[in-house]
Amino acid sequence: MHFYMTTVVALNHDSAEAIFTTRAYGSIGVIAMYALGGEAMKSMNRDTLSFLFKYPISKLNAAEANQVEMLITTLLIRKPILKASDIFKVETRLFASITGTVVTYVLVALQFHAKLSKH
């Protein structure tokens, strides 16, 4: 919806290229921020597991040792990931495809703008 509104507004102004470019870079920046957040979450999971595996469980009482083992099992089975409504995972691999899509639509919109501004 936002892209359509930007397109309609931009087609009525002389600075359409600047608006499209700003919108494209802004979209790519937001996507990159979320993708890097997903990667940071994966890294944090690996670091936590590494720490828990190295921690000497023999120094803990039985209840604490069980909790540590349960946390390790939980982190191994259900790794924390950033998802969008359980439809897809947000990670850096997604960044390339979305960037390509945004750039494609911006180029198409600019071509329409160039054609309409000639008339």
N, C-alpha and C positions, 0 to 999 in steps of 0.2 A: 504494500500500500504506500509506504513512504517513497519507494522508488518511482511509482507512478505519479505521485503528487509532485515530486521533484522534477520529473520529466515534463509534466504539464506546465508548471511554473516556469521552468527553464526555457521552454519553447516560446514563451511570451516575452522574454527579456533578451537583451543583447549579450549578456554575460553567461550564456548557456554553457559554454565550454568550461568556464571556471567553476560553475556550480556542479556540473557532472564530474569534473576531476576531483573536486573537494569531496563530493559524496562518495566517489569510488575509493579514494584514499582513506576516508573515514571508515567506510565499511570494512576495508581490508585491515585497518588498524584494530577495530573492535574484534574481528574474527581472530586475528593474531593474538590478541590479549587473552581470549577465551581458550584458544588452542594451547598457548604457553601455560595457562593455568592448569589445564588438564595434564600436561606433561609434568608440571611441578608436583601435582598430586601423585602421579606415578612414582616420581623420584622420592617423594616423602614416604610412600608406602615401602619402597625398597630399603630406604634408610632405617625405617622403623623395624622392618623384619630383620635386617642385618644386626641391629642393636639387640633385639630380643633373642636372636640365635646365639649371640656372643655372651649374653647375660648368664651368670652362673645360677642356675635354678636351685642348686643344692643348698644355697644360703637362705632360701625362702622356706616358709612353712608350707604345709600341704595345700591350704586354700589359695595362697598366693601363687604357688607353682601351677595349680590348676587354672587359675585366671590367666597367667602368662601363656600357658599352652593353648587355652581357648582363644586368646587374642591372636596368637600365631596361626592357628587353624582358620580363624575367621578371615584374617588378612590374606591367607593363601587361597582360600576357596572363593571369597567374595571380595575381590580387589576393588578398592575405591576408584571409580572412574566418573568422569563428568559426562552425563548423557543429556540429550535434549528430548524430553518426554519419552524416554525409552525407545526412540526411533533410531538414533545414531549416536556414536561416541564422538565427543569433541576432543580431538587431538591434532597434532601437527600434520598428519596425513590428510586430514580434511581441509587444511588451510590451502593447499595447492588447488584442489578442485573448486573451492568457493572463490578463490582469487581469480581463476580463469573464467568462471561464470560471471562475476562482477565486471571484469574487464570487457568481456564479450557484450554484455548488455549495454555498457557505457558506450562502446563503439557503435553499436546499432542505433542507440539514441542519438548520438552525434551525427550519424549519417542521415537520420530522419530530420534532424534539425537543419543540416546543411541543405537538404532537398527542399524543406518547407521555407527556408529563408530566401531561396532564389525566387519564389513565387510572390 
